[in-house]
Amino acid sequence: MNTKAPVDSKLELALDLPPQSIDVPRTQSIQDLIRQLGGPRRFVLLRGSGSVGTRYFIFRQFIPYLQDAGPEWRTVTLVPRQDPIGSLAEALAEPGVLRARKVFEPAYAREIERELRASYDGLIRLYRKARQRDGKAFKLLVVADQLEELFSYRELSERWRQLFPHRQLPVRAGDDALFFGLLMNALRSDLPIYVLFGSNSDHVIRLNNYPGWAEMITTLTQRLPPLYPHEIRSAYERASAGEMPAVLVRQISEDFAAAQGKLSNPIARVNISLYLLCHFGGQWLKQQPTDEPLTRTAFHRALQQEYQRFRGLTGCADRLFEQTYRALSPADQLVARRLFQSVTTKDSRPERVLTSYPDTFGECLEKCFRTGAEYADTLALFPQAAAAESVPTELNATQKRKLLLTVIEAFSFPGTSLPAVILPVGKYGVVESMTDIDDATILDLDPGLLLTDWKRLRSWINRESDGATLYRSLIDEARSSTDPKGEDDADTPTAKALAPHQNEVFGLWATLKTVRFSLLTLPKEPGAIASRHYTMITSRTELAGRFLHEWLPNEAWTRRYTPLADPVAKDEAGSVPTEGPSVHPAASPLQRVLRLIRRSKQHHDAEAAAKAAFRQEMGQKAKSFRSRLIIALLAIVVAVIAMVFGTIFYRMERETQNNLRLLDYVDNLNKARLIPASVYHSSDYHDLKQAIQDSSTIADKQDVTAYLAGRDVLHMAPPGSAHYRVSTAGLLALDNFVDGGDDGDFTSEEAIATTFTALTTAFSAMTSGGTEKSYQYPFVYSAQREARTALLALRDADNVQQRFSSAIRQVVSNPTVEDQFVVGDASGNLWFYDQTSFAPSDTIEVGSEISALRYVNRGRELLVGTYGGSLFRYGVPPDRDPGPPTYLLGTSTVRGAILSLDPVADRDDLLVARSDQAFLLLRQDATGQYREIRRVDLAGRIKSVAAVAAAADGRVFLLGGADATAIVELDAESLRLRIRSVVHHPAVSVSALALSAPTTGNEQRVAIGTEMGDIWLSTLGDIVRLGDDPERATEILAQINRTEAFQEAKITGLVFNDTYREGNRQLISSSLDGTVWLFNLDLLPPWEDYVLQKHDGFPNYDHIAIETDGHSITGVTRVNADRIVAVENNLLYNWPTNIRTLQRDIESQLAKPE
């Protein structure tokens, strides 16, 4: 490093201060984005990579580029949080967008909003009016960033609807559907309206729930390429005014490279580190004596040491937030703690730690300044538990608002380029000025920041979670000890106290052991209550008093945590009244808890006083011989009483332990998916708990089983029937397995073998006496699959999943060679697999992106279609017969992209293909080339065809698309191809189709998947008849919009697995929600038209769900009756379809030497 001679001027060294942020130019990404926006769909979903987010790129680089390009582009930007329509209207009302004004006019924004709400063509009409007014066309780009925020605020609305019946909800009902409908209609028009969505979150998958968007986001997604260390270094050099500290910059660049895939948002960490170093460098220069010479080497070394002190990119966020927090006054620090506890909640996922919990400024104000003054008399009952910290009680409303705004502003980092941590969100977006924040403003966390790195915040959230657990237990017991009106005075017969003999190991308070331990071991921090020494909590009453002093709950705080809040009475019309006695319950949950604690304190003090008086009396009597004699006699009596009570307490403890075992048995049944989770909120469960505690009618697990079966909660058919769910012995075996290790132990091969044996025993007991093919036993399947996955992972086997270098486009299995399937990727490669080894046996390069695959000629030939219209035909090499078809036989060309291929059953020379605009009949000529002989144009008949299914006879084809399904017929004699009829289904878009093998009556079952996640079951004959009966079609298809679907997003693949072998007949479905379902066809009732849905009368407990951590599954293929493969981008998963196959896999692996 270049070292200069000592200098006297600090100004020269100040030029070496690191820049507060850096800007990495991404010209190529901008050009790629403009090119994709210019395509026929005029839409792009921009996803951020691991090293850079979309927000910075869009607002700091892409939009300025368009603005510099000229007036041709007009851009509107918005973040659609709680009011997407209002936000879009405000963005369109900006000067220069729809009309040439120089100032923003709120009245014009309201006029635009009315136009948008009028119909789904509102945006189209607004554009046409602007074009007519200007006299020329222009390109309108709508940029919606942080799209996931809209879905978050929808969830917030659902939460508020339950807790606050009278509060105005953040998201107006139906606004989300209207917002996406406006944009979709604009994209389907011929107007130059373009849409760009930006998102760094997987929540964008919920777009699949809105018609038309599933295909858009699947095919038109662009990811920003990652940044590289040399780009970081170059950006630093451009931003630096003086000499660059080479060692420090090299260290930052190396840390950036190491952070890829390990740390979230590395580019944000780089900018935070630079800000901290710049701030530190300025302070360091100020502190140096003016009479001593300084060297650049010393200055650069100080910067490097500071970077190491806060642990570089790993610890920079923690240092930033901690530094900001410590700069606050003690009162501000307490407000900051309560504010962050108010807008966050604990996330059970270890990688997340916390998640945002938006709330209004008014609610946060009440929660941050709670003092307990409204129940000071109750707090005075527990002076030994007085808290060491509290906010000033003499503050007025204005001072409280100012104090809270000070904290919000401090974490907005004013005067820096760092984004704010807490976002005040108004009707149309983020409130820029602190003076504009009112009580209705929602306080939310910036989703792109690194708050999970802040250690202090993590401890705050854990403490808040402990307080919430305590409070929920208190309110549960308070409710159970009062009448519905809350009249729970001490003289009321129903009133109860916290019984002194029921300590934390009994009853409901068993859940408080963890919380109690947490209270005793709170982390120590200066000035906080956690630094106080706590004595052992000896009673529940003392624990309740400690809770009051620690958390000082008020009505605002308890509203967040009160489970199943008391319902507000509704009038005869079914609406919630706004005034009158029914608006507020007789006693709030907090009042009930306070009354319970006061009663408990009275009982506790009375018992303590009685004990003290007894000890005093006994002490006085002991002064005389007679007194000692009496004491001796009393001792004998006490001993006898102690023995009696000891026996009673021992019996009570045994009964309590037995009660807990019985309730655990219910939990295990739920965990094994034999009873629904909703049972915990039912009167049946409440009655069951009461019967268990009273020991009146239920004494053992068999009694619990009979009770649940009698209430139709546990579905068990009579033991004498041919098929039944489970046996009583099976239930007990399964309960023993779950008790033995919850989900089983998969940490070693020995543990897996033990778990496997227990599972096999449980499965055998469950299936004894019945036909196992009737049921799939999802819990046993899931546990066996986890055991198989863990065992293969311990042995480094690749039999579960394989990763490709390019996205997987197509997978198809050989109908003749049972274990063979082929994978086609986006790079134009074909990978031939043998299922027995789950490894590619052959690879060939096609050279173009693959769009369709199909085996023909009884599996001896493979047809490969591409997006460029090329059709390749491969056959089995003469010297490798039998073997995979890897020998190129010829190439044909088709107009348009080849999106699907289907053979005609009894004609090896015929083939039907779907392009982007037509349905084609191809015939093979003498040279082996396929030529188009018939063409059915789809334009104007059916839009956006997404799926094709061919009947077994090759004469009828189903084409599913947006709002309609077409039935295409092929005449075998004339080879005429025509659309026979169209089944219209408005607002329902088909995304997947499947046809089963012909049944005994030569009928084929049909499964139709939609973009909303619904699956419609019918028969081919009924579908054909529906095309001729529109009224019947409308009646049947209306069911789809009223269902609760098993899958929450677009159905991407459907396949029938109806060949008996080891398992059940199944319908297998994949979805963009990241699940693959194995539906049990043996349990389905006889059907012609049926929609798969969740309801009490449908046996959905036996369908198997295979989850993949929420990742999008883009397709599923049946390899054979026992195995399927599923695709997630560039990952290929291999899963058995039944328990017997899983057992064989595990047994074969355990039999192999390590």
N, C-alpha and C positions, 0 to 999 in steps of 0.2 A: 504494500500500500504506500502511496506517495505521502511522505511526511514533510511538512514545511517547518521552517524555523519558528521559534516562539514569536507570537504576535501580541500586541497590546490591545487591539480592538476586538471587543466582543461582537461588534456588528458583522465582522467578516466571518466569524464562526457561526453566527446566527443564520447565515445563508446556507449552512450545512444541515440545518434542521430538516428532518424528514417532512415530506408533504403530508397534509392531513388526510388526503385520499388520492387515489390514482385512477386514471381512466384508460382502459384497454380498448383501443379501436377495433371494431369488428365489421370492417367493410364487406367482407365476403358474406357474412351472415345476413347483412342488410340486403345485399343483392339477391341472395337465395330467397329471402322472405318476400321481396317484391315480385320475384319470378313466380313463386307459388301462389301469391295472392292474385296474380294475373291469370291464373288458370280458369277453367270453365266454372268451377264451384265458387270462386271468389272468397274463399274462407281458409284460415289457417289457425290451428291451435298450437300456440308456441309454448313449449315446455322448457323449463330451466334445467341445466345440467347440474352436476354435483358441485361445480365450482363457481357458477354465476347464476343469478336469478333473472327472471324475465323483466322485472319492473325497471331495473336500471337500464337494461338494453332498450326497452321500448321507449321510455320517457327521456332518457339522456342521449340516446344515439339514433334510434330508428325514426322517431317523429321529427326531431330536428333535421334529419337528412331529407325527409319529405318536404318539410317547410322550405328548405333551401332549394328544392328542386323546382319550385314555381307554384303558381296558383291552381294548377291542374288538380292537386289533391287538397281536399278539405277534411280535416281530422277532428273527430270528437272522441274524448277519452273519459272513461268513468270507471269507478269501482262499485259494482252493483251490490251494495250491502243490504240494508233493510228496506230501501225504496228503489228498486231497479228502474221502475217506470219514471219516477221523479228525477232520478239521477240522469237517465237518458234524455229526458226533456230539458233539464238544465244544461246538459252538454250541447244539445242541438241549438239551444237559445244563445250560446256564446256568440259574440260579434264575429261576423265574417263566415259563419257556417251556412245558415239557411238564408240570411239576408245581410246586406252590407250596412250594419250599424256599428258604431264605435264604442258603445257602452252596453252593458248587460241590462236587460229589462225584465224584472220578475213577472210582469203581466204577460209578456210574450212566452215565458217559460210555462206559465199556467195554461195558456192557450195551446201550446204544443202538447202538454200533458193530456188535455182533454181530447185532442186529436188522436193521440196514441192509444188512449183507453177506449176509443170508439169501436175499433175493430182490429183484427190482426193485420190489416193492410194499412195501418196508420202511418208507418214509416214510409211506405211507398207513396202515399198521397202527399206527405210533407215534402218528399224529394221532388215530385212532379210540380208542386206549386212553386218551389224554389227555382227549378229549372225554367219554368215558364216566366217567372219574375225576372230572372237574370238574362233570359234569351239565349242561353247556351248550357251545354251539359258540363258536368264536372264529376270527379270521382270522390265519393263520400266514403271515408273509412271510419268504421265504428270500432274503437278499441276498448274492450272490456277486460281489465286486468284484475288479478286476484279473484277469479271467478268463484273460488271455493268459499269466499266470504258470504255470498248469497245463501249457500247451503247451510253455513254455520248460523246465520241469522234466522233461517227457517226453523232450525232446531231450537234456537232461543225462543222463537214464538211459541212453539209447542210447550216448552217449559213454562213460559209465562202464562199460557192459557190455563194451565193446571193450578199454578200458584196464585195468580193475580187475575181473577175473573173480570175485574173492572178496569184493568190497565189497558191502554192502547197497545196493541201488539206491534213489534218492530216491523214485521213483514205483513203487508195486507194480503189477505187470502186470494190466491190466484194470480198475484203479480208475477211470480216466477214463471208460470206457464205463459202468461201474456208476453213477458219480456222475450223469452226464447221463441215464441210464436211470431212476434214482430220481426225478429231478425231472420228466422227461417223463411218467412214469406218474402222478405226482401231479397234473400239469396236465390230463391226460386224464380224471381222475376227476371226480366231482361235489362233491368236498370243497373248502372255502374255503382252499385252499393257493395262495399267490401266489409268483411267482418274479421277482426283479429282478436282471439281470446288468448290471454296470458295466464299461466298457472304454474306454480311450483309444487302443487299438491296432487296426491292421488284422488282427492275428493272430486276432481273434475269428472270422474267416471259416472257421477250421478247425472250427468247430462244425458246418459242413455235413457233416463226416465221420461224424456221429452221427445215427442214425435219428430223423426227426421234427423236427430243429432247423433245417434249411435254410429251410423255409417260415416258421417262427416268427421267425427273425432277419431275414428278408427283409421281412416285412409288419408286424412289431411292434417296430420300432426307433424310438426317440425321441432326438433330438439336443437337447442343452442349447443354447438360443440364446446368441449371443455377448454379452459384456459391452460396454458403451459407455463412452467417457471420462467422461461426466457422472455415471455410476454410480460410477466410481472416485473422483471428486471428492466426491460425496455421502458415500460410505463413509468417506473420510478425515475429513470434517467431523464425522461422528458419533463417530469413534474418538479424535479429538483433544481433549485436555483444555484446551489454551490457545489462543492465536491461531494460526491456520493461516498458514504461509509461502506466500502466494498465488502468487508467481512460481514457486516450486519445485513446488507442486501442479499448476499449469498446465503446467509442463514435463513432469511425470510423465504427466499425462493425454494430452498431445499425443504423447509417446513411445509410450504404450499404443495409441493409435489408429494410429500409424505401424507398430507391431509386428504388427498383425493380418495374418496370412498370410505374414509374413516371419520372425518369431522364434517359436520354440516356447514354449508355455506362458507367455504374457505376464503372467498374473495372479501366477504364482509369481515372476516377475522383479520385479514391483511389490513384493511382500512382502519379497523379499531386499533390494531397494534401501532399503525403509523400515527394515529391521533394521540395515543398515550405517549409514544416516544417524542412527538413534537411538543406536547405539554411538559413532559419531563425535561426535555432539553432546554426549553425556555426557563424553567425554574432553576435548572443547574447553572446556567449562565448567570442568572441574577445573584446566585449565592456565592459565586467565586469572588475572592478579594480583587479589588481593582489594582492593587500594587504588585500583584504577582503575575508573571507572564503565563499565558495559556498556550497549549499546543493543540493542534487539530487531532493528533493521536490520542491525547487524553480525553478529548471531547467524544470522539468516536468510540473509544473504549467504554466510556460511561454510558453511552447509548446502548451498546451491546450488552453490558452488564444489566441494565434495566430491563432489556428485552428478555434476558434469561431469568430475571427475578420474577416476572409475572408469567413465566413459562410459555412465552411465545404465543403462537396461534391457539394453543390449548387453553391457556389461562387468561387471555386478553379480555374476554367478555366478563369474566368474574371480576377482574381488576377494575374495569370500567364501571360496572354497576356498584361495586363496593366503594370505589372512590367517590362516586356521586352520592351514595347513601351517607358516607361518613362526613361529607361536607354539610349535611343538614343539621339543624339544631336538634336537641333531644326530643322536643315536642314534635317536630317535623318527622323525626325518625319513627316515632310511634305511629303517626298518621300514615307514613309510607308503608310500614309493615301491614297495617290494617287494610290499606288500599290494595296492595298486591294480593293479600289474602281474599279480598272481596272479588277481584276480577280474575282469579285463577282457581283451579280445582285440581286435586291430585289425580293423576292418570295412572291406572294400574299397570300400564305397559312400561317395562323398565327402560325402554329406549326413549320414552316420551317424558316421564317424570311428572310433567304438569301439562295442563291444557287451559285454554282461555275460557273464562266464564263471564261474558259481557253483562254489565248491569248499568242502570241509569246513574247519572251524577247525583241525583237526589237520594237514591237508595245508598250509594256509597258514602254520601255525606253522613247519613244516619249511622251507618255501620262503623265509620271511622271515628266518630265522636261519641261513642257510647260510654257512659260513666256509671251506670247502675243506680243513678240518683232516684229513679222511679221505684226502686225496691230497696232503699237504704236500710229500712228496718230489717229486711231479711239478711242483708250483708252483715249487719251488726251482730247477728246471731253467731257469726263465725269470725271473731276478731283474730284468731290465730292464723287465718288463711288470707289476711289482707295482702293485696297486691302491692308490689314495690313501684309500679309505674302506672300512670294514668294521664289522660289528656287534661289540660286545665278546664275546670268546670265553670269558670266565670266568663267564658267566651260567648259573645252573641252570635247571631246567625251570620252576619257579615264577616266577622273575624274567622269563623269556621270555614266559610267558603274561600276566603283569602288564603288560609293555611293549606287547604286541600289543593287549591290551584297552584300554590307555590311548589308543592311536591310534584304535581303533574308537569309543571314547566321545567323543574329540575331534571326530570327524566326525559324531557324533550331535547336536551342538549343544545340550548340556544347558542347561536353564533358558531356552530360547527356544521359539518356536512353529514353528521350522523343522524339517522332517522329517529323519530320519537319512539319511546317504548310503549307508552300508553296513548292510544288514539281516541280523542273525543269525536264521536261520530254523530252528526246531526241528520236531518231528513235527507239531505242531498250529498252527504259525504263527510269527509273529515273537516272539523271546525278548525280553521286556521288561527283564529284569535282567541285568547283566553277569555276575553271580555264577552264573547258570543256564546259561551257555555252556559246552558241553563239546566234545570233539574231533569228535563227530559232527554238531555244529551246522553248517549250511551258511551260508556268508557270500555274500551276493548284493547287487547294486546296486539301489537304489530306481529303478525304471524311469521315474518321473516327474521325476527331477531333471535338472539341466542340466550334467552332467559334461563333455559335449563342448565346453563353452565354456572349460574349464580348460586353458590353454595348456601348463602344466607337465605335466599328465597326458598330453596329446597327444605331447609329446616322450618321455615315459617309455614310452608304448606303441610308438612307432616304434623306440626302442632295444631294447625287448623283442622286437619282430618281427625286428630284425636278428640278435639273439642266437639266436632260434629258427631262422632261416634257416641260420646258421652251423652250429648243432648238427645240424640235419637232414642237411646235406651231409656232416658228419663221420661221422654214424652210417651213412649210406648207404655211404660208402667203407669204414668199419670192417667192415660186414657183408660187403661184396664181397671183403674181404681176409682173412676168417677162415672156418674151417669151421663147420658148424652148431652145434657144441657150444661155440664160443667159445674153442677152444684155439689161441691165436694168439701163442705165444711167438716170440721172435726166431729160434729155430732151426727152427721149423715151416716146411715147404716152402711152405705156402699163405700164410704171413704176408707182408705187404707193408708198406712205409712210404709216406709222402707223398713221392713221387719229387721230387728237387730240380729237375729240368728241367721238371716240370709245374707251371708257375706258374698264376696265376689266369686266364689266357686260354685254357687248355686244358681239355678234358674237363668233368667235373662242376663244376669250380671256375669255369667261366664264369659261373655264377649268382651267384658271390660278389663280382663287381665292384662292384655297388651297395652291398653290405654293407661291403666294404672301404673304399669312399669314405665311407660313413657313419661308420665308426670314426675316420677321419681328420678329420672335420668335425663332431664332436659339439658340441652347443650348450654354451656356457660358463655355469656356474652356481656360485656360491660354495660351496666346500667339497666339490665333486663331482669325480669322476675326469675328467669331460669338460673341465675347465679345464687339464689337463696338456698339454704340447706333445708330439705324437707325431712320431717320425721315420717316413720312408717304410717301409712293410712290404715287405721284400724277398723273403720266402719264405713258403710255405704253413705251414711249421713255426712260424715266428714269429707268423703270424696265429692259428694254433691256440693257441699259448701266451697270446697276448693275450686270446683268448676265455676261457680258463680263469680268468685274473685278473679280467677284467671282470665275468663273470657268476657265477663260483664255483658251477657247477652241482652239485646233489646229486641223489639218486635221486628225490626228490619233484618237483624242477623238471623233470627229464628225462622223467618219466612223462607230463607234459602234452604234450610235443612229439615223443615217439618215434613215428614213423609206422609203421603196420603192426606193432605190438608182437609179439614172439615168442609164438606161440600156446602156451597151457598144455595139456599133454597131458591127454587124457580117458581115463577107464577104459572097460571093455568096454561098459558100459551107456550110454556117451555123456555122462556127467556129469563135472564138474570135481572132482578129488579135493581134499580139505582138508588132507591131510598126505601125507608121502612124498617121494621124490626128484623126482617129476615136477611138484611144485607150483611150484618156482622153476627158471628156466633156469640153465644152467651159468655163464653170464656175463651180467650185465645190460648193457643198451646203454651206460650210462655207463662201465662197466668196459672195454668194448670200445673206446670212444673214448679213454679214458686210455691203454690199451695201445698203441693206434695212435699217439698223440701221443708217448709215450715212445720207441717204436721210431723214429719220425721224428726226434726230437731226437738219438737216438744216431747215426743215419745222417748227420744234418746236422752234428753236432759232429765226427764222424769225417772227413767231407769237408772241414770247415773246418781241422781239425788237419793233414790231409794237404796241403792247400794251403799252410798256414803253414810246414810243414816243408820243402816244396818250395821256397818262396821263400827260406827261410833257407839252404838248401843251395846254391841258385843264387847267392845273394849272396856266399857264401864262395868259391865257385869263380871268381867274376868278378874276384878280386884278382890273378889271374895271367893272363898272356897265353894260356896253355893253357886256362885256365878260360874266358876270353873267346871263344877259338876254339870251344871246346865249346858255349859259349852260342850262338855264331852258328850252329853246326851244329844245335843243338837248336831254335834259332829257325826254321831252315828246316823241320826236322821238324814243329815245332809248327804252322808255317804250313800245311804239307801236311795235317797232322791237322785243323787248323782248317777248311781247305777241305773235307776229307772230311766232318767233322762238320757244317760249315755246310750242305753239300749234304744230309746226313741230316736235320738239323733243318729245313731248308727243305722237304724232302719230307714230314717229319712234320707241319709246320705246314699244308702243302697238304692232306695226308690228313685232318688234324683239321678243317680248314675244310670239306672235302668231307663228312666225317662229320656235322658240324653241319648242313650243308645237307640231307643225307638225313634227319636226325631232324626238321629243320624241315618237310620235305616230309610226314612222318607227322603232325606237328602241324597242318599246313594241311589235310590230309585229314580230320582230326578236326574242325577248325574249320568245314569245309564240310559236316559231318554225313554224311560218306561212310563213316566208321568210328566205332564207339562209343568213348566216353571210358573205358570199363572196360578197354580194351585195354592201357592203361598199367600196370595191376596184374596183367597176365597173363604167363605164361611165354613166350608168343609174342613179346611186346615185349622181354623180357629177352634172348631168343635173337637177336632182330633187332639189338639194340644190340651184342651180342657179335660177331655176324657183320660188322656195319659197322665196328667197331673193329679186327677182325682183317683186314678187307678180303679175306676168304677167298672168299666167294661173292657178295657184294653190293658193287657198285662205282658204280652210278648209280641214278637214280630208276626206270628201267624194271625194274631188279632188285628194288627195294623193292616196286613194284607187283605183280610176279609173286610175290614172297614172301607179301605180304598176301593176294593172291587164292588162293594155294595153301593158306594156313592158314584159309581161309573167313572172314577178317576183312574184306576188301574184296570186296563182292559184285559180280562182273562176269560176265555171261553170255558165251558164245562170240560172237565178232564176227559170225559168219555168221547169227545168229538174227535174227528179225524185230524183236524188241524187246530192247534191252540197256541196262544201267544207264548207263555212260559209256564213252567210248573212251579209249585211252591218250593220244591227243592232247588230248582234253578235260581229262584229269587234269593234264597239264602246263600247259595254258592256265589252268586254275583256280589251279594253284600259282603261276604267274607273277603272276596278279591279286592273290592274297593277299600274296605277297612285295612287291608294288609299293606296298601301302599298308594292309596288314592288312585292314581292312574297306572301304577306299576313302576318298577324300577328298571331303567334302561341305561344305567351307567356303566355296566360291564357285561360281558358275555354270560357270566354265571348268573347275574341278576336277571338278564333277559330270559335265560333258560327257565329260571324260577317263575318269572311272570308268565311266560308262555305256558308252563304246566298248569298254573292256576287258571289261566284263561281257558285252556282246553277242558279242564275239569268243569268250570262253570258252563261252558258251551254244551258239553255233553249232558250235564244235568238239565239244562234248559230245554234241550231237544229230545229228551227221552220220552217215549210214549207218543210222539207226534211226528208229523212229516216236516223235516227241517226246511224243505224247499218253500214252504209257505211264508217264511219270514227271513229277513236278512240280518236281524240283530245288530243295529248300527253301532252300539257301544262296543260290543265284542270286536266287530270289524275294525273300528277306529283304533282300539287298543292293540289289536294284532298288527295293523298297518304301522302304528308307531313303533312297535317292537321290531318289525321287519326293517323299517327305515334306520332305526338306531343300530341294529346289528350290521347292516350293510355299511353304515358310516364307520363303525369301529373297524371294519375290514377294508375300508377304502374302496369299496365296490361301487361301480357306476350304474347299478341296476335300477335306481330310482329316478334319476334325472340326468340329462346331458345338456350342455350348453354349446350352442353353435355360434360361429363368428358373425353370421348374418341372421336377420329375422326369418323365421320359418313362415312360408306362404301356404304350403299345401302338404297334407299327409293323407295317403291312401293305402289301404291294405289289399293284398292279393286275395281275390275270392276263392282261388283254388289252392294255393300254397298257404296253409293255415297260419304259419308263424312269420310270413314275410310281409313287410310294409316298406314304403318308400317315402322319404322326406324331400321336399323341394324348398330351397331357400331363395332369398331376395337377390343373391349374387348369381343365381342361375346354376346352382349345383344340385345334383340328385344324390341322395344317400340311401342305399339299400340296406335294410336292417333284417336281422334274424332275431325274432323275439326271444328265442331260447337263451341267447347270450346278451341281448339288448346292446349290440355293438354293430356298427356298419361293416358289412361284408364287402361292398363295392361302392365306388364313387365315380360319377361321371360329370362332366361340365357341359351344360347346355349353352351357356354364354349369354342368356337373356333372363330377366326376372320372371320367375315361374308364377303363373296365375291359375292353372288348372292341371289336374292329374287324373288319369283314369286307366285302369287295367281293362283290356279287351281280349277277345280270342281265348277265353277260358284261362286268363291269367298269363298267357305266354307273350303278350305284347303290352307295352306301356305307351300311352299317348300323353304328351306334354304340351300344354298350351302356354303362351306367353302374352304379356300385355301388348306386345308389338304385333300380334296377330299371327305369329309363327306356330305351326303345329308339327311337333317332332314325333316320329314313330320309332320305338325301340323294340327289339325282339331278343329272344334268348340266343346267345352265340352258339353256333353249331358245335363248337368244341367244348362247350360247358353245359350241355343239356343233361340233366336239369340244372337250372341256375337262374339268377335274376335277369330280366331283359335289359341288357346294357349295350346291345349292338344296334347302331343306328341303321334303320331300314329306309328312311326317307323323310323329307320335309315338305310340308304344304303351307299355304298362306291363306289367311282369312281376313276379310275386311273388318277392322276393329279388334279390340282386345278380346281374347278368348277367356271368358270368366267361368265357364263350366262345360263339362263334357259328359255325355251319357250315351251308351250304346243302345241300339235297337235289339231287343232280346234275341230274335231268331235270324238276324241278318248281320253277319260279320262285316259286311261292306258298308253298312249305314251307321251314321253317327249324328247325334243332335248336339248343337253347341249354342251357348248363349254369349252374345257380344254385348257391348254396352248399350246398343240401340235395337237389337234384333234377335230373333230366335231362328236358328239355321238348321237345315237338314243337309248333311254332307254325305257324299258317296265316294267310295274308293274306286279309282279307275284301274285300268290294266297295268299301269306303271306303279301302282301302290300309292298314288297321290290322292288326297281327299279334295273333292271339288264341291262347291256349293251348288245344289240343285233346287232348293226351296228356301224361301226367306219370308219370315213374318215380322214386319216392323212393329215394334212395341210402342213407339211414340204415339201418344194420344189414346192408347188403350190401357196401359198400366205403367205407372211411374216407378222408377228406382227399383227394378227387380233385384232382389238380394239373395234369393234361394230358388233352386230347381230340384224337383224330385220326379223320378221316372217310375211308372208302374212296371210290374214284373213282366208284362207282355210287351213292353216297349211301344205301346200304342197311345198311352195317355201320359201327359206331362203336366205337373203343377208348377206354376211360376208365381212365387210370392213377392209382393212389392209393397209400396206405400199405398195404403187405403184400399187395396184390391188384390185378389188372387185370380190368375187366369188359368183356365183349363184348356190345354192345347191337345188336339187329336191328330194322329197320323194315320192316313188311310194306307193299308198295306198293299193294296193293288195299284192305285194311282200314285202313291207316294206323295199325296197331297197333305200339306201341313197347314192347319188352320186353328184359330182360336174358337173353340166351341162355345164357351160362355165365360163370363167374368163374375166372380163373387165379390161384391163390394163390401168393404168393412171400414167405414170412415173412422179416422183417428186411430186406427190400428195398423201398424206397419209390420209386415212379416220379415223376419230376419233369418229364419232357419226352417227347413222342412225335412221330414223323414218318412219313409214308407217301410212297413214291416214286410216280412216274408208272407206269402199267401197263406191264409188259414185253411182249415178243412173245407170250408165252403168257397174256397178260391177268392176270398175277400182279403183286402189289405187294409191294415190300420194306418192312419195318418196322424202324425204329430206336427203341429205348426207352432213355432216359437215367434215371439214378437219382440219389438224393441223395448217394450216396457217390462219384459221379464215373464210374461204370461206364456203358458203352454196350453194349446187347444188340441184335444184329442177327438178324432172322428174316424170315419172309414172313407175309403176312396169313392165308393158308390154314393155315399151320402154327400160328399163334397161335389160330385158331379151333379147330383140332384139339386143341391143348393144353388148351383149356377142357373137352374131353370126356375127356381122359386125364390125370388128376391125377398118376399115378406118373411119366409121361414129363415132365410139367411140373416136378416136383420134381427130377428128374435133370438137366434142362437148366439150371434156374435155380440149382442148386447151384454152377455154374461161376462165377457172379457174385461170390460171396464169396471166391473163390480167385484173383482176378485182380489184376494190377498195372496199374491204370488209367492212361490217358494224362493225365487231368485229376484234380486232387486234391480237388475240391469238387463241390457240386451242379451237375448239368447243367441249365442254364436255357433252352436253346434247341437244337433240332435241325431241320435242313432238308436235303433232298436237292437237289443240283445236278447232275442227271443228263441235261442237255441238251448234246449235243456242240456246240462252237463252236470256241473257241481252246484250251481246256484239257481237263483230265480230268473224268471223272464223279466227283463228290465227295459226301461226307457232311460237312456243316458243323455243328460243335458249339460252343456257348458255355458257359462255366462261371463260377461265383462265385470260382474261383481266379484270375480275371483273364485267361484265355486263350480264344482262338478257334482251333480246330483245323480244318484242311481235310484230311480223310481221303481218300486216293486209292482210289476204288472199283475202278479198273482193276487194282490190285494185289491186291485181296482174292481169296482162293480162292472157288470156288463154295460157297455156304453157304445153310443154312436156319436153323440156330440157331447163333449164333457170338457170342462176347463179345470186343470189342476189347480187347486187352491187349498189354503189352510182353513179348516173350520172343524168344529167339535165332532161332526159326524164322519169325518174322513180319516182313514188310518194313516195319518202322515208321520206317525211316530216310527214307522219301520223303514222309511226312505233314508238312504245314506247320503250324507253331505260330505264331500271332500273339499277342504278349504286350503287356500294357498296364500294366506296372509294378506288377503285383499287385492292381490295382483290380478290383472285382466287375463282371463282364459279366452283365447281367440278361436279355439276349435277343439273337437274331440273326435277320435277315430277308434272304431272297434277293430282290434287286431284279430281276436277270436273270442269265443264265448267266455273265456276266463280272464282276458286282459284288454285294457284300453290304453291309448296314449293321448295325452292332452298337450296343447301348445300354449305357451305364454311368451309372446315375442320371440326371443331366440332360445327359449328353454323348452325341452321336450321331457314330459313326465311319463312315467310308466307305472300303472296302477292295476292290481288285480281287481276283479269284479265281485269276488265272493270270499267267504271265510276259509273254505277248504283250500283254495289256491294259496291264500296267505299262509295257512298252516304248512303246506308242502314247501313253500319258499323258505320258511324259517327252519323247518326240519332239515332241509337239504343244506342250508348254511351252517347249522349247528353240527351237522355230521362231518363237514369239511374240517381238516386241520387248520389251525390258525396260521 
